[in-house]
Amino acid sequence: MRIAVLVASLLVGANAAAYIPAAVYLLDRLVETRHEQGLRSIKVTQRTTLHGSGEPAVCPETVYYATPWKMRSELRLESGTLVTLRDGALLRVEEPGKTAKTVRTPLPDLMAEFFACADESEDSGRERLLADLTAYGIDVKKRTLTRWDGRIAVLIGADPWDPKSPQVYLDKDGYFPLRFVFRERAGNADRLVDVRLLGYGGAKTGGWYPEVIEIYVDGVLTRRSVVDGIELSPKLAPALFKVK
């Protein structure tokens, strides 16, 4: 089944865009590579700078990823620790001094989906990521080659000169995500979110994870995280990711 799908996708890609791999192939290779590496969990310690109306605040943060599709963030603010959990469309927020809330969101978190992806059945991981991109309005049939952060990337969903259409950059050879651009609702407003994953291949994270993550909203930097350390395949208690 998988071989047939990949052969078909490559033939379509060859006719439509010469040597540019199809999105379905890139996503399949991403999930398959993680599966082959046995990467079931990641623990990241980082310093996150929050940019707002006042002075930027630098906060220690620990982020956990666990297959399938789970993520937990612990951001240490002056008022206490802000805990955010994602499991697909489920979001739980434990804010200092407030009652914890669990809600169902319209869209999953792309960081959780890509860094905690799983291949529990033959094609489920690839199909889930493909559905994620489609749900974000990314045209998975549109693709071109470009460069990002010094790497050759496959840009899916837009042209290189179009910074506002929903799009994703994937490393052409390593398949990992380099950039997400999408629109989201914030109250009654619609805003453009640009998540930039920078510094793969550095001494701290190797090719497993970016050393720097920047988030821009409508062109303004709102958050920047710099990794201090990464632990691969740590043993994580299931209770860490309980969202209900």
C-alpha positions as semicolon CSV with decimal commas, in nm:
position;residue;x (nm);y (nm);z (nm)
1;M;0,000;0,000;0,000
2;R;0,265;0,252;0,104
3;I;0,497;0,170;-0,189
4;A;0,212;0,206;-0,438
5;V;0,108;0,540;-0,294
6;L;0,463;0,671;-0,300
7;V;0,526;0,558;-0,658
8;A;0,204;0,723;-0,771
9;S;0,281;1,045;-0,589
10;L;0,630;1,060;-0,733
11;L;0,497;1,013;-1,087
12;V;0,243;1,290;-1,034
13;G;0,517;1,509;-0,890
14;A;0,745;1,438;-1,184
15;N;0,478;1,544;-1,433
16;A;0,366;1,850;-1,236
17;A;0,691;1,989;-1,101
18;A;0,985;1,793;-1,242
19;Y;1,215;1,686;-0,958
20;I;1,027;1,850;-0,668
21;P;0,901;1,578;-0,427
22;A;0,528;1,563;-0,365
23;A;0,397;1,667;-0,024
24;V;0,266;1,317;0,042
25;Y;0,615;1,174;-0,013
26;L;0,786;1,428;0,214
27;L;0,538;1,371;0,496
28;D;0,562;0,996;0,461
29;R;0,941;1,011;0,482
30;L;0,924;1,241;0,785
31;V;0,703;1,000;0,979
32;E;0,892;0,694;0,860
33;T;1,228;0,845;0,959
34;R;1,105;0,927;1,308
35;H;0,969;0,575;1,337
36;E;1,298;0,419;1,224
37;Q;1,491;0,633;1,472
38;G;1,263;0,521;1,754
39;L;1,203;0,884;1,851
40;R;0,898;0,854;2,076
41;S;0,961;1,151;2,305
42;I;1,161;1,474;2,329
43;K;1,234;1,707;2,621
44;V;1,348;2,059;2,536
45;T;1,473;2,322;2,782
46;Q;1,485;2,674;2,646
47;R;1,476;3,044;2,726
48;T;1,168;3,213;2,582
49;T;1,145;3,588;2,534
50;L;0,792;3,727;2,526
51;H;0,751;4,053;2,337
52;G;0,450;4,267;2,423
53;S;0,365;4,629;2,484
54;G;0,625;4,667;2,762
55;E;0,978;4,538;2,814
56;P;1,045;4,188;2,677
57;A;1,022;3,919;2,946
58;V;1,269;3,628;2,943
59;C;1,119;3,310;3,090
60;P;1,259;2,958;3,137
61;E;1,049;2,702;2,952
62;T;1,040;2,323;2,926
63;V;0,861;2,162;2,633
64;Y;0,779;1,791;2,615
65;Y;0,669;1,598;2,306
66;A;0,537;1,242;2,317
67;T;0,387;1,023;2,048
68;P;0,119;1,008;1,945
69;W;0,062;1,382;1,885
70;K;0,107;1,515;2,239
71;M;0,288;1,826;2,364
72;R;0,328;1,993;2,703
73;S;0,480;2,335;2,771
74;E;0,577;2,468;3,114
75;L;0,653;2,841;3,092
76;R;0,776;2,991;3,420
77;L;0,635;3,342;3,455
78;E;0,684;3,580;3,748
79;S;0,330;3,493;3,863
80;G;0,387;3,116;3,844
81;T;0,405;2,839;3,585
82;L;0,180;2,850;3,279
83;V;0,113;2,493;3,164
84;T;-0,022;2,430;2,815
85;L;-0,108;2,082;2,687
86;R;-0,204;1,976;2,336
87;D;-0,344;1,644;2,219
88;G;-0,480;1,686;1,869
89;A;-0,767;1,934;1,886
90;L;-0,776;1,923;2,267
91;L;-0,612;2,214;2,448
92;R;-0,569;2,243;2,824
93;V;-0,440;2,561;2,987
94;E;-0,337;2,576;3,352
95;E;-0,279;2,944;3,423
96;P;-0,137;3,066;3,758
97;G;-0,416;3,168;3,993
98;K;-0,695;3,057;3,761
99;T;-0,907;2,749;3,712
100;A;-0,765;2,509;3,453
101;K;-0,963;2,485;3,130
102;T;-0,982;2,219;2,860
103;V;-1,135;2,312;2,525
104;R;-1,161;2,167;2,176
105;T;-0,992;2,391;1,923
106;P;-1,071;2,424;1,551
107;L;-0,716;2,321;1,458
108;P;-0,437;2,115;1,616
109;D;-0,100;2,264;1,707
110;L;0,145;2,217;1,419
111;M;0,451;2,190;1,646
112;A;0,285;1,905;1,837
113;E;0,171;1,738;1,516
114;F;0,512;1,746;1,349
115;F;0,741;1,677;1,646
116;A;0,522;1,413;1,811
117;C;0,406;1,241;1,494
118;A;0,351;0,867;1,503
119;D;0,311;0,579;1,258
120;E;0,086;0,350;1,457
121;S;-0,077;0,208;1,147
122;E;0,075;0,185;0,801
123;D;-0,025;0,521;0,657
124;S;-0,194;0,702;0,946
125;G;0,089;0,940;1,029
126;R;0,132;1,069;0,677
127;E;-0,243;1,106;0,623
128;R;-0,287;1,291;0,951
129;L;-0,015;1,546;0,870
130;L;-0,157;1,588;0,521
131;A;-0,502;1,654;0,673
132;D;-0,346;1,903;0,918
133;L;-0,195;2,109;0,637
134;T;-0,519;2,103;0,441
135;A;-0,713;2,213;0,749
136;Y;-0,480;2,512;0,780
137;G;-0,566;2,612;0,425
138;I;-0,234;2,502;0,276
139;D;-0,260;2,390;-0,086
140;V;-0,059;2,067;-0,066
141;K;-0,053;2,029;-0,446
142;K;0,130;2,359;-0,493
143;R;0,503;2,332;-0,429
144;T;0,831;2,479;-0,535
145;L;1,195;2,475;-0,431
146;T;1,339;2,764;-0,233
147;R;1,595;2,831;0,039
148;W;1,535;2,894;0,407
149;D;1,791;2,945;0,682
150;G;2,066;2,827;0,447
151;R;1,884;2,507;0,349
152;I;1,715;2,386;0,034
153;A;1,346;2,362;0,118
154;V;1,029;2,247;-0,048
155;L;0,777;2,527;-0,011
156;I;0,423;2,388;-0,004
157;G;0,118;2,607;-0,058
158;A;0,263;2,930;-0,200
159;D;0,521;3,092;-0,423
160;P;0,851;3,213;-0,270
161;W;0,749;3,577;-0,319
162;D;0,414;3,528;-0,146
163;P;0,460;3,571;0,233
164;K;0,091;3,576;0,327
165;S;-0,068;3,262;0,185
166;P;-0,084;2,960;0,419
167;Q;0,234;2,759;0,361
168;V;0,490;2,525;0,509
169;Y;0,860;2,482;0,438
170;L;1,006;2,130;0,469
171;D;1,375;2,047;0,441
172;K;1,420;1,879;0,104
173;D;1,652;1,605;0,231
174;G;1,575;1,578;0,604
175;Y;1,196;1,632;0,565
176;F;1,168;1,822;0,897
177;P;0,967;2,148;0,917
178;L;1,144;2,481;0,872
179;R;0,858;2,731;0,871
180;F;0,480;2,748;0,915
181;V;0,271;3,041;0,790
182;F;-0,103;3,042;0,851
183;R;-0,399;3,260;0,942
184;E;-0,588;3,227;1,270
185;R;-0,881;3,391;1,441
186;A;-0,814;3,602;1,751
187;G;-1,148;3,725;1,882
188;N;-1,312;3,902;1,591
189;A;-0,984;3,960;1,409
190;D;-0,793;3,752;1,159
191;R;-0,414;3,753;1,196
192;L;-0,116;3,612;1,009
193;V;0,110;3,384;1,214
194;D;0,464;3,305;1,097
195;V;0,654;3,035;1,291
196;R;1,022;3,021;1,195
197;L;1,230;2,718;1,295
198;L;1,598;2,812;1,274
199;G;1,939;2,665;1,344
200;Y;1,898;2,295;1,269
201;G;2,230;2,111;1,283
202;G;2,370;2,312;1,572
203;A;2,575;2,170;1,860
204;K;2,282;2,170;2,103
205;T;2,009;2,011;1,896
206;G;2,174;1,847;1,595
207;G;1,927;1,763;1,322
208;W;1,652;1,670;1,566
209;Y;1,517;2,013;1,655
210;P;1,571;2,383;1,576
211;E;1,793;2,584;1,809
212;V;1,577;2,895;1,772
213;I;1,202;2,933;1,723
214;E;1,059;3,274;1,637
215;I;0,690;3,357;1,614
216;Y;0,569;3,665;1,428
217;V;0,210;3,788;1,431
218;D;0,119;4,025;1,148
219;G;0,490;4,081;1,089
220;V;0,576;4,165;1,451
221;L;0,799;3,938;1,662
222;T;0,596;3,820;1,963
223;R;0,798;3,528;2,095
224;R;1,153;3,393;2,056
225;S;1,279;3,070;2,211
226;V;1,647;2,971;2,228
227;V;1,720;2,609;2,317
228;D;1,954;2,536;2,609
229;G;1,939;2,159;2,583
230;I;1,750;1,865;2,438
231;E;1,693;1,511;2,564
232;L;1,589;1,243;2,317
233;S;1,358;0,956;2,413
234;P;1,325;1,042;2,784
235;K;1,082;0,835;2,989
236;L;0,779;1,059;3,040
237;A;0,485;0,977;3,265
238;P;0,150;0,961;3,079
239;A;0,003;1,192;3,347
240;L;0,215;1,478;3,206
241;F;-0,011;1,487;2,901
242;K;-0,350;1,442;3,064
243;V;-0,583;1,698;2,908
244;K;-0,918;1,603;3,063
